[in-house]
Amino acid sequence: MALTFALLAGLAPPVAAKTLQIAVISDLNGPYGSTEYSPRVAKAIAAIIARKPDLVISTGDMIAGQRADPKLRSEDLAAMWAAFHATVSDPLARAGIPLLVTPGNHDASASPGYEHERRAFAAAWADRRPDLPLIDGANWPFRIAATLDGTLLVGMDVTRAGPLDAASLSWLDGLFSDPAHKGDTILLFGHIPLMPISQGREGDILADPALFSLAQQAGVDLWLSGHHHAFYGGTAGGILFSAQGALGNGPRALITETARSPHSFTWVEITEDGHITVAALPSPDFAVPLAITSLPATLGDGPFRLRRSATHPD
């Protein structure tokens, strides 16, 4: 009755609060040099488009590069990126959904000997800069800073294990300390995770106390990673960490588990007041969220130990 009275009196109904919705995809690649993707990838992209998110973020390993011997040729890399765009980038673009990417080790490894793959990565994304308000796009697609609905989106170039270099830390510090973004929700993303997530990759991590400290001091709210091919949502140091499951080859088991993590993409919701939730939507239907209680209560130990959670510790 109250709503009816308000409408009759010529008063506008209350405006619903905006919730930013983000789909996160990761580790979509097949065998080295492959230009074909599992039908699962196209099905996941179709499910994402049906959900109409505001943004899609890829946390890397979009193609199957980094073959040591024989090295992939420029034409091989171009064909692989063309296949990725046809399967993922172009359908999202046709649906009007922007795509933010960060390089994985199979896309643009910073290890010696893969400089040609980094050049191919840059060429593949040169004319695919996302239609978002950019703060720093000078080094797109290797790193990026943009804003969307009160959320600061920061992508890092982390394709090798070990601490970040001083220049990258300085760049992050400059972004985080800019008073123009005071009060923004901060979403940080990169390929290699800070801490161990899956079996067989325990040492393939950043393990960077300086980066962790900077993120805590800056008030980073959500930190997304790929590479370990297993989903886990958990908190450490006041930050919600979301490690993504793989959509391509090689799902792995969490470091305390025996069963492999399902193929999945991640669904992130950020409310206007900064409340964050994450959920994994597993194959084959990408419809019913994975129960957070099915994950171990804690993961890892020491300063980077995660405590299971699907929400930011408000």
C-alpha positions in Angstrom: 0.0 0.0 0.0 2.8 2.4 0.8 4.4 1.8 -2.6 1.1 2.4 -4.3 0.5 5.6 -2.4 4.0 6.9 -3.4 3.3 6.2 -7.1 -0.1 7.9 -6.9 1.5 10.9 -5.2 4.0 11.2 -8.1 7.0 10.1 -6.0 9.7 8.0 -7.6 10.2 4.6 -6.2 13.5 4.0 -4.4 16.4 3.1 -6.8 17.9 -0.4 -6.2 21.5 -0.4 -5.1 23.9 -1.3 -7.9 25.8 -4.6 -7.5 28.9 -5.0 -9.7 29.0 -8.5 -11.2 32.2 -10.0 -12.5 32.9 -13.4 -14.1 36.5 -14.7 -13.7 38.0 -17.2 -16.1 41.4 -18.8 -15.9 43.6 -21.5 -17.4 41.6 -22.3 -20.5 44.5 -23.7 -22.6 44.9 -27.2 -24.0 48.1 -29.1 -24.9 51.2 -27.1 -26.1 50.5 -25.3 -29.4 46.8 -26.2 -29.5 44.4 -24.1 -31.5 41.4 -26.0 -30.3 39.5 -25.5 -27.0 37.4 -28.0 -25.1 33.7 -27.6 -25.8 33.5 -26.8 -22.1 35.1 -23.4 -22.7 32.5 -22.3 -25.2 29.8 -23.6 -22.9 31.2 -21.6 -20.0 31.4 -18.4 -22.1 27.8 -18.9 -23.1 26.8 -19.4 -19.5 28.6 -16.2 -18.6 27.0 -14.2 -21.4 23.6 -15.5 -20.2 24.3 -14.1 -16.8 25.2 -10.6 -18.2 28.0 -9.6 -16.0 29.4 -6.1 -16.0 32.9 -7.4 -16.7 34.9 -10.6 -17.3 38.5 -10.9 -16.0 40.9 -13.5 -17.2 43.7 -14.5 -14.7 45.8 -15.9 -17.5 46.9 -19.0 -19.5 44.5 -18.3 -22.3 46.7 -20.1 -24.9 49.1 -23.0 -24.8 52.4 -21.4 -25.2 55.8 -21.7 -23.4 56.8 -24.9 -25.2 60.5 -25.4 -24.6 61.5 -27.5 -27.5 60.8 -26.9 -30.3 59.8 -23.3 -29.6 56.5 -22.1 -31.0 56.8 -20.0 -34.2 55.3 -16.6 -34.6 52.6 -18.1 -37.0 51.8 -20.7 -34.3 51.3 -18.1 -31.7 49.1 -15.9 -34.0 46.9 -18.9 -34.8 46.5 -19.7 -31.1 45.5 -16.2 -30.3 43.1 -16.1 -33.2 41.5 -19.3 -31.8 41.2 -17.8 -28.3 39.6 -14.6 -29.7 37.1 -16.6 -31.8 36.2 -18.8 -28.8 36.2 -16.2 -25.9 37.0 -12.6 -26.8 34.7 -12.2 -29.8 31.5 -13.7 -28.2 32.0 -11.5 -25.2 32.6 -8.4 -27.4 29.4 -9.2 -29.4 27.5 -9.3 -26.1 28.9 -6.0 -25.0 30.8 -7.4 -22.1 34.3 -5.9 -21.5 37.2 -8.3 -21.0 40.3 -7.5 -18.8 43.2 -9.9 -19.0 46.5 -10.5 -17.3 49.3 -12.7 -18.8 49.9 -16.2 -17.7 53.1 -18.1 -18.1 51.6 -19.9 -21.2 50.7 -16.6 -22.7 53.7 -14.3 -22.2 56.3 -15.9 -19.9 58.9 -13.4 -18.5 61.4 -16.3 -18.3 64.4 -16.0 -20.6 63.8 -17.5 -24.1 60.1 -16.5 -24.4 60.5 -12.9 -25.5 58.8 -13.6 -28.8 55.8 -14.9 -26.9 55.5 -11.7 -25.0 55.6 -9.8 -28.3 52.9 -12.0 -29.7 50.8 -11.4 -26.6 51.2 -7.6 -26.9 50.2 -7.8 -30.6 47.2 -10.0 -29.9 45.7 -7.5 -27.5 46.9 -4.2 -29.0 43.5 -3.3 -30.5 41.4 -5.0 -27.8 41.8 -2.5 -24.9 38.7 -2.8 -22.8 36.1 0.0 -22.9 36.5 1.0 -19.3 37.7 4.2 -17.6 41.4 3.6 -17.6 43.7 5.1 -15.0 46.9 3.5 -16.4 46.8 1.6 -19.7 50.3 2.5 -20.9 51.5 -1.1 -20.4 48.4 -2.9 -21.6 48.0 -5.8 -21.8 50.8 -6.7 -19.3 49.4 -4.6 -16.6 46.4 -2.3 -16.2 44.5 -0.1 -13.9 40.9 0.9 -14.5 37.8 1.8 -12.5 34.2 0.5 -12.7 31.3 1.5 -10.4 33.6 2.5 -7.5 35.9 -0.5 -7.8 39.6 0.0 -8.6 40.7 -2.9 -10.9 44.5 -3.5 -11.0 46.1 -6.2 -13.1 49.7 -7.3 -12.5 52.3 -8.9 -14.8 53.2 -12.0 -12.7 54.2 -15.0 -14.8 57.1 -16.3 -12.8 57.4 -17.5 -9.2 59.1 -15.2 -6.6 58.7 -11.6 -5.4 57.7 -8.7 -7.6 60.4 -6.4 -8.9 60.9 -3.0 -7.3 59.5 -1.2 -10.3 56.2 -3.1 -10.2 55.9 -2.6 -6.4 56.5 1.1 -6.9 53.8 1.2 -9.6 51.3 -0.5 -7.3 52.2 1.8 -4.4 51.5 4.8 -6.6 48.1 3.6 -7.6 47.1 2.6 -4.1 48.2 5.9 -2.6 46.4 8.1 -5.1 43.8 10.1 -3.1 41.5 10.0 -6.1 40.7 6.4 -5.3 40.3 6.8 -1.6 37.3 4.8 -0.5 37.2 2.6 -3.6 36.9 -1.1 -3.4 40.2 -2.5 -4.6 40.4 -5.7 -6.7 43.9 -6.9 -7.5 44.5 -9.7 -10.0 47.4 -11.6 -11.5 48.3 -15.1 -12.7 50.7 -16.6 -10.0 49.1 -16.7 -6.5 50.7 -15.3 -3.4 50.4 -18.6 -1.5 50.2 -22.3 -2.3 46.8 -23.5 -3.4 47.2 -26.9 -5.2 49.2 -30.0 -5.0 52.3 -30.1 -7.3 52.5 -26.3 -7.4 53.4 -25.6 -3.7 56.6 -23.7 -4.6 55.2 -22.1 -7.8 54.0 -18.9 -5.9 55.0 -15.3 -5.3 55.6 -15.8 -1.5 56.2 -12.0 -1.4 55.9 -10.4 2.1 56.5 -6.9 0.7 53.7 -7.3 -1.8 51.4 -8.8 0.9 52.2 -5.9 3.3 51.6 -3.3 0.6 48.2 -4.9 -0.3 47.2 -4.9 3.4 48.2 -1.3 4.0 46.4 -0.2 0.8 43.2 -2.0 1.8 43.1 -4.4 -1.1 39.7 -6.1 -0.7 39.9 -9.0 -3.3 42.9 -10.7 -4.8 42.3 -13.0 -7.8 44.9 -15.5 -9.1 45.1 -18.5 -11.5 47.8 -21.0 -12.3 47.1 -23.6 -9.6 43.9 -25.0 -11.4 41.9 -25.3 -8.2 39.2 -23.1 -6.7 39.5 -21.8 -3.1 38.0 -18.7 -1.4 39.6 -17.7 1.8 40.9 -14.7 3.8 44.3 -13.7 5.1 45.4 -10.4 6.5 42.0 -8.8 6.0 42.0 -9.7 2.2 39.7 -12.1 0.5 41.7 -14.3 -1.9 40.0 -16.2 -4.7 42.1 -18.9 -6.5 40.3 -19.9 -9.8 39.6 -23.4 -11.0 40.7 -24.2 -14.6 38.5 -24.3 -17.6 41.0 -26.1 -19.7 43.4 -29.0 -19.2 44.8 -30.2 -15.9 42.5 -29.5 -12.9 44.4 -30.1 -9.6 43.6 -31.0 -6.1 43.9 -28.5 -3.3 47.0 -29.1 -1.1 45.0 -30.9 1.6 42.6 -32.8 -0.6 42.6 -36.0 -2.8 39.9 -35.1 -5.3 40.7 -32.7 -8.1 38.9 -29.3 -8.1 36.2 -29.2 -10.7 36.4 -27.2 -13.9 34.7 -23.9 -13.1 34.6 -20.1 -13.5 34.2 -17.7 -10.6 31.3 -15.3 -10.0 32.1 -12.2 -8.0 29.5 -9.7 -6.7 30.5 -6.4 -5.1 27.7 -4.3 -3.6 27.6 -0.6 -3.5 28.8 -0.6 0.1 31.8 -2.8 -0.8 30.5 -6.2 0.4 32.1 -8.9 -1.7 31.1 -12.5 -2.4 32.8 -15.1 -4.6 31.4 -18.4 -5.8 32.7 -21.1 -8.1 30.3 -22.3 -10.8 31.4 -25.8 -11.9 30.9 -27.7 -15.1 29.1 -29.3 -16.8 26.2 -26.8 -16.4 27.9 -23.8 -14.7 24.7 -23.1 -12.9 24.8 -24.3 -9.3 27.5 -22.8 -7.1 30.0 -25.1 -5.4 29.2 -25.4 -1.7 31.9 -23.3 0.2 31.6 -25.9 3.0 33.0 -28.5 0.7 36.4 -26.8 0.9 38.9 -27.3 3.7 38.4 -24.9 6.6 42.0 -23.6 6.2 44.7 -23.9 3.5 48.4 -23.6 4.0 50.3 -22.4 7.1 52.5 -19.5 8.2 51.9 -15.9 7.3 50.0 -16.7 4.1 47.6 -19.2 5.7 44.0 -18.9 4.3 40.8 -19.3 6.3 37.9 -20.5 4.2 35.4 -17.8 3.3 33.3 -16.7 0.3 33.0 -13.2 1.6 35.3 -10.3 2.3 35.9 -9.8 6.1 33.9 -6.6 6.5 
